[in-house]
Amino acid sequence: MKLQLGDIAPDFSALSTQGEIRFHDWIGESWCVLFSHPKDFTPVCTTELGYMAGLEAEFAKRNVKIIGLSVDAVEDHERWLSDIEDVTGHRPNYPLIGDPSLSVAKLFGMLGAAVNGSASTRNAMDNATVRNVYVIGPDKKVKLTIAYPMTTGRNFDEILRVIDSLQLTADHKVATPVNWKTGEEVIIVPAVSDEAAKEQFPAGWRAPKPYLRYVACPR
């Protein structure tokens, strides 16, 4: 079944490049980005894994753990890491889950439960739907899902921007407008009445429409 926003992310145990992990225990009290790949030694994914490694410090600042998943064995992942470093200059220090039985991909609904075979008998096109990004909160609930085609590299700077919005709006009764970046004006959510907003935002706000109230970023 396809995961919906607000669903509890599936828990699982699996081998990774950093040993066995129990997913929910590994997340702990942090946020998490899980991003999946249809096969090791594929061109677009090689660039993505390296770029993500270069952003590890930015995610860490936000209390976000990174974990990758590829439909191959951990031994293949270990060999792939050298290629990633050669191409991008960054060697991933985050765990990369091995999923040769396809069980985790099926658990997240990226492959159908009836799909047969193992990773060794399948190619990247067989696994084309295993190209997702999940942002998961400390409550283990799914906050964001994005599915990408194989030919389009993912924009992880955008994932950082979304996480900034998610974390801000989790702490304050605001939403973020189109193309918002940290520090820019935010929107008071409709559930907050004007009277309540006066208490929460005593400096006031601007309202080009009664239902659209802009206020300075509270963080």
Residue pairs with C-beta under 8 A, 6 or more apart in sequence:
1 109
2 109
3 9
3 10
3 108
3 109
3 134
3 142
3 145
4 142
5 142
5 143
5 144
5 145
6 141
6 142
7 141
7 142
8 140
8 141
8 142
9 23
9 24
9 34
9 108
9 134
9 136
9 140
9 141
9 142
10 23
10 104
10 107
10 108
11 22
11 23
11 24
11 140
12 22
12 23
12 103
12 104
12 107
13 20
13 21
13 22
13 23
14 20
14 21
14 23
14 97
14 98
14 99
14 103
14 104
15 74
15 97
15 98
16 67
16 74
16 95
16 96
16 97
16 98
17 74
17 77
17 78
17 81
17 92
17 95
17 96
17 98
18 95
21 67
21 95
21 97
24 140
26 65
26 67
26 95
27 65
27 136
27 138
27 140
28 138
29 138
30 63
30 64
30 65
30 138
31 62
31 63
31 64
31 65
31 135
31 136
31 137
31 138
31 163
31 166
31 167
32 64
32 65
32 66
32 67
32 134
32 135
32 136
33 59
33 64
33 65
33 66
33 67
33 133
33 134
33 135
33 136
33 159
33 163
34 67
34 68
34 69
34 133
34 134
34 136
35 48
35 52
35 66
35 67
35 68
35 69
35 132
35 133
35 134
35 154
36 68
36 69
36 70
36 71
36 105
36 108
36 110
36 130
36 131
36 132
36 133
37 45
37 48
37 49
37 68
37 69
37 70
37 71
37 130
37 131
38 45
38 70
38 71
38 124
38 125
38 126
38 127
38 128
38 129
38 130
38 131
38 150
39 45
39 70
39 71
39 72
39 119
39 122
39 123
39 124
39 127
40 70
40 72
40 76
40 77
40 79
40 80
41 76
41 80
41 83
42 124
42 150
44 150
44 151
44 152
44 153
45 70
46 80
46 83
46 84
46 87
46 88
47 87
47 88
47 153
48 153
48 154
48 156
49 68
49 80
49 84
49 88
49 92
49 96
50 84
50 85
50 87
50 88
50 89
50 90
50 92
51 88
51 90
51 156
52 66
52 68
52 92
52 94
52 156
53 84
53 88
53 90
53 91
53 92
53 93
53 94
54 88
54 89
54 90
55 156
55 157
55 160
56 66
56 93
56 94
58 160
59 65
59 66
59 160
59 163
62 160
62 163
62 164
62 167
64 163
65 94
66 94
67 94
67 95
67 96
67 97
68 92
68 94
68 95
68 96
68 97
69 96
69 97
69 99
69 104
69 105
69 130
70 76
70 77
70 80
70 96
70 97
70 98
70 99
70 130
71 99
71 100
71 102
71 105
71 119
71 122
71 127
71 130
72 98
72 99
72 100
72 119
73 98
73 100
73 119
74 96
74 98
75 98
76 98
77 96
77 98
81 91
81 92
81 96
82 91
84 90
84 91
84 92
85 91
97 104
99 105
99 119
100 118
100 119
100 120
101 118
101 119
102 111
102 115
102 117
102 118
102 119
102 122
102 127
105 111
105 127
105 130
106 112
106 113
106 115
108 132
108 134
110 129
110 130
110 132
111 127
111 129
111 130
119 127
124 150
125 150
128 149
128 150
129 147
131 147
131 148
131 149
131 150
132 145
132 146
132 147
132 148
133 144
133 145
133 146
133 148
133 154
133 159
134 142
134 144
134 145
135 142
135 143
135 144
135 145
135 159
135 162
135 163
135 166
136 142
136 143
137 143
137 166
137 170
143 166
144 159
144 162
144 166
146 154
148 154
161 180
161 181
161 182
164 181
164 182
165 176
165 180
168 174
168 176
168 182
168 186
168 217
168 218
168 219
169 175
169 176
169 186
171 219
172 186
172 218
172 219
173 188
173 189
173 191
173 192
173 200
174 186
174 187
174 188
174 189
174 215
174 218
175 186
175 187
175 189
176 186
176 187
177 184
177 185
177 186
177 187
177 214
180 186
182 217
182 219
183 217
184 217
185 214
185 215
185 216
185 217
186 214
186 215
186 216
186 217
186 218
187 212
187 213
187 214
187 215
188 197
188 200
188 201
188 205
188 213
188 214
188 215
190 211
192 200
197 205
197 213
197 215
198 204
201 215
201 216
201 218
203 215
203 216
204 215
205 213
205 214
205 215
206 213
206 214
206 215
207 213
207 214
208 214
